[in-house]
């Protein structure tokens, strides 16, 4: 079945302004996340039995995790895995399923609970590195990194991350840069862009 995410994903991205994972590390209280559109505000704990990614692995940095499904919470804020379990990665369910046309979004903590997170070394990923995704239908997909960037959260590249693509792609996102103790948040995001190769 072909899915057309197009304007829906771009609109969600535009209204969110940035995924900007304000709570993607540290043990301090999180700063408020960007607001999601009201129509996307559904409970994050709602069971999801449809096709979904089940795990992510990045051999270059030794990162491997199951994938939980996250959505905006009832307050309209982007949910992230609990900082008490920083090794847990998540798939943002308002993005395409990895392997479908469009930018699938996978996010994870850089640290938390006084230990490194699943994407602690995401900044060390380079073009040509492999990212493996398994799905609930048994398919194993291989993506190859095209490029990465470190960007300030207040200039998050919304269109580049959420915008329409004509092929299956993957975005891996975590926090990076300097930790702002006053805001209880890292100032930047690390974004890795990858293309499906098999």
DRENDO-1510 file (C-alpha; in Angstrom, 1 decimal, always signed):
<recs>
REC; n; res; u; v; w
REC; 1; UNK; +0.0; +0.0; +0.0 .
REC; 2; UNK; +1.4; +3.4; -1.0 .
REC; 3; UNK; +1.1; +6.1; +1.6 .
REC; 4; UNK; +1.0; +9.8; +0.7 .
REC; 5; UNK; +2.4; +11.7; +3.7 .
REC; 6; UNK; +3.3; +14.8; +1.7 .
REC; 7; UNK; +1.5; +17.8; +3.0 .
REC; 8; UNK; +0.5; +16.1; +6.3 .
REC; 9; UNK; +4.1; +15.5; +7.3 .
REC; 10; UNK; +5.3; +18.8; +6.1 .
REC; 11; UNK; +2.4; +20.6; +7.8 .
REC; 12; UNK; +3.0; +18.7; +11.1 .
REC; 13; UNK; +6.7; +19.6; +10.8 .
REC; 14; UNK; +5.9; +23.2; +10.1 .
REC; 15; UNK; +3.5; +23.6; +13.0 .
REC; 16; UNK; +5.8; +21.8; +15.3 .
REC; 17; UNK; +8.5; +24.3; +14.2 .
REC; 18; UNK; +11.1; +21.8; +15.4 .
REC; 19; UNK; +11.2; +18.4; +16.9 .
REC; 20; UNK; +14.1; +19.9; +18.8 .
REC; 21; UNK; +14.0; +17.2; +21.5 .
REC; 22; UNK; +14.0; +19.6; +24.4 .
REC; 23; UNK; +14.1; +16.6; +26.7 .
REC; 24; UNK; +16.7; +14.5; +24.9 .
REC; 25; UNK; +19.2; +14.3; +27.7 .
REC; 26; UNK; +20.2; +15.2; +31.3 .
REC; 27; UNK; +18.2; +14.5; +34.4 .
REC; 28; UNK; +16.9; +18.0; +34.9 .
REC; 29; UNK; +13.3; +19.0; +34.2 .
REC; 30; UNK; +12.6; +19.4; +30.5 .
REC; 31; UNK; +11.9; +22.7; +28.9 .
REC; 32; UNK; +8.5; +22.8; +27.1 .
REC; 33; UNK; +8.5; +21.3; +23.7 .
REC; 34; UNK; +7.0; +22.9; +20.6 .
REC; 35; UNK; +3.3; +22.7; +20.2 .
REC; 36; UNK; +1.7; +20.1; +17.9 .
REC; 37; UNK; -1.4; +20.7; +15.8 .
REC; 38; UNK; -4.5; +19.9; +17.8 .
REC; 39; UNK; -5.6; +17.2; +15.4 .
REC; 40; UNK; -2.4; +15.3; +16.1 .
REC; 41; UNK; -2.7; +15.5; +19.9 .
REC; 42; UNK; -3.5; +11.9; +20.9 .
REC; 43; UNK; -2.4; +9.9; +23.9 .
REC; 44; UNK; +1.1; +8.7; +23.6 .
REC; 45; UNK; +0.3; +5.4; +25.3 .
REC; 46; UNK; -2.4; +4.4; +22.8 .
REC; 47; UNK; -1.6; +0.8; +21.5 .
REC; 48; UNK; -0.4; +0.7; +17.9 .
REC; 49; UNK; -0.7; -2.6; +16.0 .
REC; 50; UNK; -0.1; -1.4; +12.5 .
REC; 51; UNK; +3.1; -1.8; +10.4 .
REC; 52; UNK; +5.9; -0.2; +12.4 .
REC; 53; UNK; +9.7; -0.3; +12.8 .
REC; 54; UNK; +10.7; -2.5; +15.7 .
REC; 55; UNK; +14.5; -1.9; +16.1 .
REC; 56; UNK; +17.3; +0.4; +15.0 .
REC; 57; UNK; +21.0; -0.5; +14.8 .
REC; 58; UNK; +24.0; +1.7; +13.9 .
REC; 59; UNK; +27.0; -0.7; +13.8 .
REC; 60; UNK; +29.6; +2.1; +13.5 .
REC; 61; UNK; +28.8; +3.5; +16.9 .
REC; 62; UNK; +27.6; +0.3; +18.6 .
REC; 63; UNK; +24.0; +1.6; +19.0 .
REC; 64; UNK; +21.2; -0.9; +19.0 .
REC; 65; UNK; +17.7; -0.5; +20.4 .
REC; 66; UNK; +14.2; -1.6; +20.1 .
REC; 67; UNK; +11.8; +1.1; +18.9 .
REC; 68; UNK; +8.9; +2.4; +20.9 .
REC; 69; UNK; +6.2; +4.5; +19.2 .
REC; 70; UNK; +5.8; +8.1; +20.2 .
REC; 71; UNK; +3.3; +10.8; +19.4 .
REC; 72; UNK; +2.4; +14.3; +20.6 .
REC; 73; UNK; +1.0; +14.0; +24.2 .
REC; 74; UNK; -2.3; +15.3; +25.3 .
REC; 75; UNK; -0.8; +18.8; +25.9 .
REC; 76; UNK; +0.3; +18.8; +22.2 .
REC; 77; UNK; +4.0; +18.4; +23.1 .
REC; 78; UNK; +6.3; +15.9; +21.3 .
REC; 79; UNK; +6.8; +12.9; +23.5 .
REC; 80; UNK; +10.3; +11.3; +23.9 .
REC; 81; UNK; +11.4; +8.1; +25.6 .
REC; 82; UNK; +11.8; +8.5; +29.4 .
REC; 83; UNK; +15.1; +10.0; +30.4 .
REC; 84; UNK; +15.3; +7.3; +33.0 .
REC; 85; UNK; +15.8; +4.8; +30.2 .
REC; 86; UNK; +18.2; +6.8; +27.9 .
REC; 87; UNK; +19.1; +3.7; +25.8 .
REC; 88; UNK; +15.6; +3.5; +24.4 .
REC; 89; UNK; +15.1; +4.9; +20.9 .
REC; 90; UNK; +11.7; +5.8; +19.4 .
REC; 91; UNK; +9.9; +6.2; +16.1 .
REC; 92; UNK; +7.8; +9.3; +15.6 .
REC; 93; UNK; +4.5; +7.8; +14.4 .
REC; 94; UNK; +3.3; +10.8; +12.5 .
REC; 95; UNK; +6.3; +10.2; +10.1 .
REC; 96; UNK; +6.3; +7.4; +7.4 .
REC; 97; UNK; +7.2; +3.9; +8.3 .
REC; 98; UNK; +10.8; +3.3; +7.4 .
REC; 99; UNK; +10.9; +1.9; +3.9 .
REC; 100; UNK; +7.9; +3.9; +2.7 .
REC; 101; UNK; +8.4; +7.0; +0.7 .
REC; 102; UNK; +9.2; +10.0; +2.9 .
REC; 103; UNK; +11.3; +10.9; +5.9 .
REC; 104; UNK; +10.9; +8.4; +8.7 .
REC; 105; UNK; +11.9; +10.0; +12.0 .
REC; 106; UNK; +13.8; +8.1; +14.7 .
REC; 107; UNK; +14.9; +9.9; +17.9 .
REC; 108; UNK; +16.8; +9.1; +21.0 .
REC; 109; UNK; +18.6; +10.6; +24.0 .
REC; 110; UNK; +22.2; +11.7; +24.0 .
REC; 111; UNK; +22.3; +11.0; +27.7 .
REC; 112; UNK; +20.2; +10.6; +30.8 .
REC; 113; UNK; +20.0; +9.1; +34.3 .
REC; 114; UNK; +23.7; +9.9; +34.7 .
REC; 115; UNK; +24.7; +7.7; +31.7 .
REC; 116; UNK; +25.2; +7.9; +27.9 .
REC; 117; UNK; +22.1; +7.6; +25.8 .
REC; 118; UNK; +21.4; +5.4; +22.7 .
REC; 119; UNK; +22.5; +8.3; +20.4 .
REC; 120; UNK; +25.4; +9.4; +22.6 .
REC; 121; UNK; +27.8; +8.9; +19.7 .
REC; 122; UNK; +25.5; +9.9; +16.9 .
REC; 123; UNK; +27.7; +12.9; +16.2 .
REC; 124; UNK; +30.4; +10.4; +15.2 .
REC; 125; UNK; +28.3; +8.9; +12.3 .
REC; 126; UNK; +29.6; +9.9; +8.8 .
REC; 127; UNK; +28.5; +9.6; +5.2 .
REC; 128; UNK; +28.6; +6.0; +4.1 .
REC; 129; UNK; +27.8; +4.5; +7.5 .
REC; 130; UNK; +25.0; +2.0; +7.8 .
REC; 131; UNK; +21.8; +2.2; +9.7 .
REC; 132; UNK; +19.7; -1.0; +10.0 .
REC; 133; UNK; +16.0; -1.0; +10.7 .
REC; 134; UNK; +13.8; -4.0; +11.3 .
REC; 135; UNK; +10.0; -3.8; +10.9 .
REC; 136; UNK; +7.0; -5.7; +12.3 .
REC; 137; UNK; +6.5; -7.4; +9.0 .
REC; 138; UNK; +9.9; -9.1; +9.2 .
REC; 139; UNK; +11.6; -6.8; +6.7 .
REC; 140; UNK; +15.2; -5.8; +7.4 .
REC; 141; UNK; +16.1; -2.5; +5.8 .
REC; 142; UNK; +19.5; -1.0; +5.2 .
REC; 143; UNK; +19.9; +2.8; +5.1 .
REC; 144; UNK; +23.2; +4.6; +4.3 .
REC; 145; UNK; +24.1; +7.9; +5.8 .
REC; 146; UNK; +24.1; +10.8; +3.3 .
REC; 147; UNK; +25.0; +13.6; +5.6 .
REC; 148; UNK; +24.6; +15.0; +9.1 .
REC; 149; UNK; +24.4; +18.4; +10.7 .
REC; 150; UNK; +24.5; +20.1; +14.1 .
REC; 151; UNK; +22.0; +22.9; +14.3 .
REC; 152; UNK; +20.8; +25.3; +17.0 .
REC; 153; UNK; +17.4; +24.3; +18.2 .
REC; 154; UNK; +16.0; +27.8; +17.4 .
REC; 155; UNK; +16.9; +27.3; +13.7 .
REC; 156; UNK; +15.9; +23.7; +13.4 .
REC; 157; UNK; +15.7; +22.7; +9.7 .
REC; 158; UNK; +12.0; +21.8; +9.7 .
REC; 159; UNK; +11.6; +21.5; +6.0 .
REC; 160; UNK; +14.7; +19.5; +5.5 .
REC; 161; UNK; +13.7; +17.0; +8.2 .
REC; 162; UNK; +9.9; +16.8; +7.7 .
REC; 163; UNK; +9.5; +17.9; +4.1 .
REC; 164; UNK; +8.4; +15.6; +1.3 .
REC; 165; UNK; +10.9; +13.3; -0.4 .
REC; 166; UNK; +10.5; +11.2; -3.5 .
REC; 167; UNK; +12.2; +8.1; -2.0 .
REC; 168; UNK; +12.4; +6.4; +1.4 .
REC; 169; UNK; +14.7; +8.2; +3.8 .
REC; 170; UNK; +15.5; +8.2; +7.4 .
REC; 171; UNK; +16.2; +11.0; +9.9 .
REC; 172; UNK; +18.0; +10.2; +13.2 .
REC; 173; UNK; +17.8; +13.0; +15.8 .
REC; 174; UNK; +19.3; +13.7; +19.2 .
REC; 175; UNK; +20.6; +16.6; +21.2 .
REC; 176; UNK; +24.0; +18.0; +21.0 .
REC; 177; UNK; +26.3; +21.0; +21.6 .
REC; 178; UNK; +26.5; +22.9; +24.9 .
REC; 179; UNK; +24.2; +22.0; +27.8 .
REC; 180; UNK; +22.2; +25.1; +29.0 .
REC; 181; UNK; +21.8; +24.6; +32.7 .
REC; 182; UNK; +19.3; +27.5; +33.0 .
REC; 183; UNK; +17.1; +26.0; +30.3 .
REC; 184; UNK; +17.8; +22.3; +31.3 .
REC; 185; UNK; +18.4; +21.5; +27.7 .
REC; 186; UNK; +21.1; +21.1; +25.1 .
REC; 187; UNK; +21.3; +24.1; +22.7 .
REC; 188; UNK; +21.6; +22.1; +19.5 .
REC; 189; UNK; +20.3; +19.1; +17.7 .
REC; 190; UNK; +22.3; +16.5; +15.8 .
REC; 191; UNK; +20.4; +15.3; +12.6 .
REC; 192; UNK; +21.6; +12.4; +10.5 .
REC; 193; UNK; +20.1; +12.0; +7.0 .
REC; 194; UNK; +20.1; +8.5; +5.4 .
REC; 195; UNK; +18.8; +6.9; +2.3 .
REC; 196; UNK; +17.3; +3.4; +1.8 .
REC; 197; UNK; +19.7; +1.1; -0.2 .
REC; 198; UNK; +18.2; -2.3; +0.4 .
</recs>
